Amino acid sequence: MANNVFGTPLKPCSFNPLTGFYRDGNCHSGNEDQGTHTVCAIMTEDFLRFSFDRGNDLITPIRQYQFPGLGPGDHWCLCALRWKEALQAGVAPPVILESTDEKALRFIDLDDLVQHAFK
């Protein structure tokens, strides 16, 4: 069982849209997840534009992968390093700490996550 950044059991991030590397609603990660999709974030227009500009289009639906495309307000499991990159650019989306896997702490300081916690 995966734990969140507080060391307690990880809570689901989103079932609609269905997120997570394993598409099970959770932001947990395994060896095959090279991107470490561990940060449960709430999408914002600024972040979606930022990601698009860096070649990761999270907006456009991709039917063959059952990806609906994301909009502001959607919850999504982000790669830890992408979230950190967005933080450095000033466009980090809010995070749901109880749904963010403790593995994200390998790349991101807990203080940074807490400062961007959804309230």
Buried (B, 14 or more C-beta within 10 A) or exposed (E): EBEBBEEEEBBBBBEEBBBBBBBEBBBBBEEEBEBBBBBBBBBBEBBBEBBEEEEBBBBEEEEEEEBBBBEEEBBBBBBBBBBBBBBEEEBBBBBBBBBBBBBBBEBBEBEBBEEBEBE
